[in-house]
């Protein structure tokens, strides 16, 4: 059926500006192969294309391809009109006869007489009245013997461009691209499969009836409605559509004759000579919307109907799913304490490992490592550049795509890098609303980052604003005793909450050590040795608490070979890091027989290596090991 072209054109002419806010898109290999089959001398790059025109060329942005996707329904209808026009052109002997028929007050021809009445009226009006074709170009020029015909492509392109809110200076190439997609099914299918999420919506209406009229009209032009009525007795009149009772009414006249159905038909069935009308209020509540979406799933699988703010939208489900109810409570927390207190372990206990993205800061960490940047990759025999996400971007994408779960970006050793510099502009996003989302948004100044985010999230960042969602927490560990630490400035620290992990040996490994003392070998647990010997003495030495020994400074695996763990990790930490500038105190902990760490290292565990005070504590807390003589 030939729907009224001017009405369909107004869908686009009356579209608010938000409907044309397209995302940046990238073309992968599949898209490049498909789009280079367009009837254009075209070369596709990652974000744009080059089109050669005779001895000239032009570069066009990826957005041009999204226009082709947005207005494809109009293009489909225009081709239906041109099919009838081309049939008339073949039937009549010359352009003069065709012009006379088109402009006749009572046109009649076997080809158009075979059309339904509604389609016939619309056909002749479109080609005789410029207002009925959005003031597009005349397809018939001149009169009498000088009558000539414009090409169908030129005619279709002129009408398309009248529907688009673009200036004439950029319209010619845009028209060629849109028309070329309509002539290349493979390229069009690829465009629909990959890039529907990059346009805000295909249709947006304040009325559910208007939205259903648009959707089913397009399906009718594409020939997808006929199969629904193949085995239906057309004399019944009222037809169900899967679970939807009385969805369609078949009528021999253009008017349905029933106030429960929309007056204008969405399609015409030549086999039964019946018009198809759709029932009003098909989208009356969420249950009916779900039923309609299920019925549409095989006819238009890429798009789904949603109701938002009392309006009805037909758009990509990939774009919409991120706006589902999102978990709240995202926060910024720094967990700090002495080495080995279990800071990382405490994070694992409070979060699900499936939803953790982990990174480690070091003195060379930069913004590009944390957020991401372009990096070279080999593509066949040439070097190309692609955006590679950092830990922050990876966590952000996962959180956006999965609103039902809470994600955590864990930053180990946050103060080993210049944190404020690594965060860069993200610093501004750390202020949180009560629900855990960013209080402020920032412009995404990096086009490669914007393209990556929109490609991965189905256009969630189409407005070009960056923010942290409410279901993404930033958790960091910090040990200020590390000699390589960088100071955290006050403004940065203000945006974090701090959680101190105290020294608690209740769950420390239970490994028993056997240490040489001045009175022989004594057994002592790791917990007693670390807490009641070492930490006891470090407190007396006025050593800051964050430099003391935590219960997991040596883990269970390391303590299986405790001799090597003590001298290779624990003793070197105490000698070089904690007591480097406290020689008097070092002589109280370790024997004064040792001038260098190497001497201490080589003497343990066979010799007695501890100073008098430490030796006494070990003997008081431990148990003597009897020798073979008892």
N, C-alpha and C positions, 0 to 999 in steps of 0.2 A: 504494500500500500504506500502511496505517496502522501506523506503527511504534509501539512501546510508549512512550506519552507520558511516563510517570514517568522512564524511562531518559533520554529526551532532555532532560527538565527538569533532571536531575541534572548534565548537561553544564555548566549555568550555575550551579547551586547549589554545585557543587564547584569552580568556577573560582577559582584563587588571585587575590589582590587585584591582582596586576600585570596581570591580564587586563582590568581595569576602569580602568586608568590612561590615560584618553583625553587627546589633545592639545587645546589651544585651536584652534578652527577659525574661519575667516572665510568668509562667504557672498558669492560674486561675483554678478554680475547673472543668470547662467544659473541658479544655485541659487535665488536669490530668486524668479525667475519660476516655476520648477518647484515649489518648496515652498509658494508661496501658492495652489497648486491643491489642497492638502490639504483634506479635508472638515472644516476648522476655520475659524473667523473669525480668520485669522492674518495678521500683518504681519511680514515678515522684515527684520531690520536686518543690519549687518555681522557682529556676533558673537552676536546674540540674536534673540528673536522676542517679539511681543506677541500674546496670544490673548485675544479678547473672549468672555466667557461671560455671556450674558444682559445684566444691567446692570453686570457687574463685568469685570475684566480681570486678567491676570497676565503677568509677563515671565518667559521661560524662557531658560536659557543654551543655547548651541550644543551642549553636551555631550548634551543630551536627544536630539538627532538621532542621535548616535553610538550611544546605547542601541538605537535602532530598527535600526541597521545590525548591531550585534552579535547581537541576538536574532532577527533575521529568519528564520533556519532554524526556530526554534521556532514563530514566528507562522505560517509556511507550513504546518507540520504541523497546527496547530490549525485552520486554515481547511479542511484536508482532512477533519478530523473534523466540522466544522460543515456541510460540504456533505452528508454522509450524514445528519446530524441534521435538517437542513432538509428533506431529501427525505422522511424519515419523518414530520415534522410536517405536510407537505402531504398525505401519503398517509392519515394517520389523522384521524378526524373531530374529536377534541377532545384537550386536554392530558391528561385522565384516562386515555384509551386509550394515549397515548404513555408516560405514567408506568408504567402496568401492563406494557407491553412492556419498558421499560428495566429494571425491577426483577424481571422474570420469571426464575426459575432456569433456564429453557430457552427463551430468547427466539427467536422465529422470525418473519420478515417477508420478503417477496420482495426488498425493497431490500437488507437486510443479508445475506440468504441468497446474494445475487449476489456478495458480497465473498469474497475468499479467506479461509480459515479463520483465519489469523493476524490479519488485519485485523478480522474479525468479533468475535473474542474481545477484542481490545484496545478496540474501539469500546464494547461494552457495559460493560466494566470501567471505562472513563474516566467514563461518565455515571452509573454506579451506585456507584462507590467513590471517595471523596474522596482517598484515598491514591494512587490511580492518576492523579490529575490535580494533584498537588502540593498538595493541600488547597485547591484553588481553589473558588470558589462553586458551589453546586448550580444547575443550569440549570432544574430542576423543583422548584417550591415547593408546599408544602401536599399535601393528599391528597383523594381523593373529588371531590365537586363543586366544592370550593374550589381545586383544582389550577390553578396558573398557571405560565407559562414566563418565565424571565429572557431578556433580549435576548441574541443571539449575541455582540454587541460586548462587553457587560458580562461575559459568561462568559469570553471570550477574554482580556480585559484582566485579569481576576482571576487567571487561571492564569499569564499573563506576569509579573505583579508578584510572584507567589510565587517565580518563578525568579530575580528580580533582588535583589541585595544593597543595596536602598534602603529607607529608613524609610517607613512608611505615610503620613507627613505630606506627603511630596513625590511620592507615587506616582500620584495620580489623573491629573494633567496628563501625567505621563510615559506612563501607559498610553494616554491619548487620542492622544498623538503617535505612539506606536509603532503603534497600531491604524490610525491614519489613513494612515500610509505603506503599510500592507498593502492599503489600498483605492485607492491612487493609483499605478499603475504608472510613470507618468512621473516623479513625485517620487522613487520608490524607485530607479529606474534612475539618476537624477542623483546620489542619495545614494551609491550603490554606485560609480559612475564616479569621483566626486570625493573621497570621504572614507574609503575603505578604508585609505589610508596613515595616517589619524589614530587608528586603534585599534591596540593592540599586535599583535593577531592575532585571527583569528576562532576558530580551534581550536588547542589545544596539548595534546599527549598524550605520555605516556611510551612508548606503544606505537604503532608504525607501522600495525599492523592496526586499532587503535581509530580512528586518524585517517582511514584509508581508509574505514572503516565510516561515520563521520560524514559525510564528504564525499559519498560515493555515495548515502547515505540522503537527504541534502538534495536532490541532483540528481534522485533518484527522485520525491520529493514535488513537485518543480517540473516533472515531466514531461519531463526532459531525457535520461533513460536509454532510453526506448522506441526512439528513432531508431537507437540502436546495434544493435538486434536486429531491425530491420524485414526485412532480407533474409537472416536467419540461419535455418537449419534447426534448430528447437528440439530435434529428436531427437538431435542430436549430443551435447548435454550439456555438453561442455567448449568454451568459446568464447575465442578470442584477442581482445585489445583493441589494435589497431594493432600495435606491435612487442612487445607484452607477451604472452608465450605463456601460454595457459590462465588468463587473468585472471578469467574468470567460469565458474560452474557453474550450469546450469539444472536445477532439481529440482522434481518434482511435490509434494514434501513440504517442510515447514518446515525440517527437518533435512537438510543436504546429503548425508549418507551418505558423506562423504569427509573424512578428517582434515586434508587439505591446505587445506580451505576453512573460513571462519569460520561457526560454527553459525547465527547469526542472519541472516536474509536482509536485503538492502538494498532490495529492490523486488519487486513482483509483476507479471508480464506477463499481463493478462487474455486477450490474443489466443491465447496458447499454454497458459494455466493453469499457468504455471511461476514458481517463485520464483528470484530471482537471488541467488547467493552469490558472495562475492569470495575470491580466493585469499589465503592467508596470506603474509606476508613479501614483499609487493609493493614495499616500501620497504627492501629488504635492503641495498642499497649505492647509491653515488652514481649509477651508471649506470642502475639501475632507477628511482631517484627522478627522473632526467632524463626517462626514457621515460614515466613516469606524468605528469609535468608537461606533456610534449608532448601526451599524450592528453587532458589536462584543459584545454588552452589554449583550445579552442573552447567548452567547456562552462562554464568559470568563468574567463574571461580576466583578471579583476582580481586574482586571488589565485594564489599559488604555494606549493608544499611546500618546506620547508627543514628540514634536520637541524642542530640546535644543541645542543651539550653533552648528547648522548645523548637528546635530546627531539625530537619532530617538531612543526613548526608550520605552519599554513596561514595565510598573511598576504600583505599587499601586497608585490609585488616592488619597488615604488618605495621602500617602507620598508626592505626588506632589502638593496638593492643597495649602500647606503652602508657596510655592514659587510664588504664584500669586502676582500681584501688591500689594505692602504693603503700607499702610498709612505711611506718614513720619511726622516728627515734634516732636518726643518724647523728653522730657526734664526732668531735675531734678529741682524742685522749692520748696523753703521753704517759706511759708506764715507766717509772724509773726506780732505781734501787741499786744495791751493791751487786757486783758481778756474781752470777750463780744463784740469785734469789728466785729465779723462775719467771722472769718477766714475759718471755715469749710463751712459756707454758701456760701462764695465766690467761693470755689471749686465746690460746687454743681451747682452754676449758670453757671460755665464755662465748665462743663463736663456733660455727660449723665449718669444718675444713673445706667442704665443698664450695663455700662462698667466700673464700679468702684469696686475695691476690697479694703476693708477698714480694717485697723488694728490700734491698739493703743499700743504705747510703754509705759513701766513702768520700774522701777528700776531693776526688775528681768528678763526682756526680754533678751533672749539669741539667738545666731545664729541658734540653732536648732529650736527655736520657729518661727523664721522669714523665714527660708529656708525649714525646715522639717527634719524629722529623723525617724528611725525605732521605732515603738511603738508596744507593745504586744496586740494581739487580741486573742479571744477564737475561736478555730475551733473545733467544737464538744467537745471532752473531753481533748483537748491539747492546750497549749499556742503556738501561732505562732507570728512571727514578720513581720509587713508590713510597708512600707514607708508611712508616713502621711505628706502631703505637708504643708508648712507654707504659709503665705500670699504672699510672693515673688514668690514662685514656682507656686502657684495657678494663680497669675496674669500673670506670664510668659507663662504658658501653654495656657491660654485663648487668649492672644495676638498672640501667634504663630498660633493657630488654626483658628483665624479669622483675616486675614490680612487686610480686608476691613474696619475695625473699629479701632478706637484709644482707648486703655484701660488706666486706671489710677490706680496705686497703691497708696492709700491715707494713709499716716502714721500720725496719730494724736499724738501730744505731742512727737515729735521725740527726744527732748532733755531731756526727763525724763528717758532715758536709755543710756548706753554707746554706742552711735550710731555706732562709728567706729568698735567696737567689735561685735555688732550685725550684721553688714553688712559683717564682715570678708573679705573673698577673693572677694566678690561681689564689695567691695570698688573699685577694679581696673576697673570694668565695667562702672563706673559712668561717665567717660570721653566719650563724644559723638561726632560722626561725624556730618557734616552739615545736613544729613538727619534724625538724631536723634537716630541712632543705635550706639552701643558701638564702640568706637575707637579701643579697644583691646578685645581679647578673652582670657579666662583662661581655663585650663584643668579641667574637672569635675573629681575631685579626689574621690568623694564618689560614688561607684558603684551602690548603691541603688538609689541615686538621678538620676544617668544616666539612669538606667533601667526605673524608673518612668517616666522621661521626654520622653524617646523614646516610651514607651508604650502609653502614653497619646497623643503624637503628631504624631504618625505614623512614628517614626524614624527620626524626624527632626534633632536631635542632634547625629546622627550616628557617626560623626567624633569625638565625645567626647569633644567638645569645648562649653563653655558656654558664652553667650553674651545677651545683652538686645536688642530686636528688635526695629525698628524705630517707631512702633505703640504702645509702652508702655512708659508712663510717670510715674515718681515718684514724687508725690506731698506730702509735709509734712507741718504740722502746728507746730508752736513753740511759747511759751510764756516764755521769759527768766525771768519773775518775779517770776515764780514758785520756791518755796524754795527747791524743790526736784530735780531741774534740774542738768544735767551733762553738762560740757563744751564740745562744739564741737571743735575738733582740726582744725588747719588751713588747713591742707591738705584735710580734709573731707569737710570743708566749701567751699574750692576752686572749688569743683565739682558741686556746687549748685548755682542757681541764687536765690536771695532773693527779696521778694515782701512785702513791708510794707503796712499794712491795717491801715489807719489813723482813728482817732476818728471822726466819722461823724454821727450826730444824725438826719439827714434828714428823715431816714426811721425807726427811733426808735419806739417802741410800744407807743401808745397814752394814756396809762392808766393814770388816774388822781389820785394823792395821796392826802390824807387829813391828815396834820401833825399838831401836837400841837406846838404852839409857845408861846412866852411870852405874846402875845396879843390875844390868842385864836387859833382856828383851821383855817388853811389856806389851800386852794386848790392849788396844783402845779402839772404840768405834770411830768411824769417820766423823759422825756428828759431834761427839765429845771433843775430838781433836780439833776440828775446825772452829767450833763455837766456844768451847770452854778453855781451850788452850790458846789458839791463834787469835780469835777475836777478843778474848779476855785481855791478852797482852796488847793488842792493837789499840784497844780503848785506853789502856794505861799510857800508851805512847801518843795519845791525842790524835790518832789517825781518823780522818772523816769517815763517817759510817758507810758512805758509798764506795769506799775503797776496801772494806772488809770482805771476808770470805762468805759467800752465800752457800746454802746447803747443796746446790747443784753446780757449784764451781767445777767440781769433778762429777760427772754423771756415772751411772751404774756401769756402763760399758768401759769407761776409762778406769774405774776403780777395780775392774777385774785384774788389771795389771797395775796395782796401786803404786808399786815401787817406781815404775817409769812415770806414772802420772804425777806423783809428788815431786820428784826431782826435775822432771822435764817441763811441768806446767805451773804447779803451785809454788815451788821454791823460787823459780825465776821471777814470778810475779811479785813475790814478797821482797826478794833481793833487789831487783832492778826498778820496779814500779812503785811499790809502797814505801820501802825503806832506803831508797837511793840516797836521799839527803839526810837520813837519820842514822848515821853510823853508830852512835852510842846505843840507840835502841836496837839496831841490827845485831850488835854484839850481845844483847840480852836475849834475843830470840835464837840466834845461831851461835855455835861455839866460836870463841875467839881464835881458835886454831886455824880458821879459814880466812885468808886474805882476799882470795878471789872466788867468784862463783864456781869456776871450774873445779877448784879444790873441793868445794862442798858437793858438787855434782858427782865427782868421781868417788867420794867417800861413802855416799849413801847407797844402799841401806846397811852395809856391813859395819860401819863405824857409828859411834855416837856423835851426832851432828848438832845437837841442840845446846843452847846456853843453859846456865844453871836454873834460871827461873822456869823456862819451858820444860826442862828435864824434870823438875820437881812436880809440875802440874801433870805431866804425862804419867808419872809414877803414882800420884795420888788418885788420878781418875781411872787408871788402867789396872790390869791384872798381870802379875808376873808370870812369865812362861818358864816353867821348870826345865832345867837341862837334863840330859840323859842320866846324870848321876843323882837326880832328885834334889 
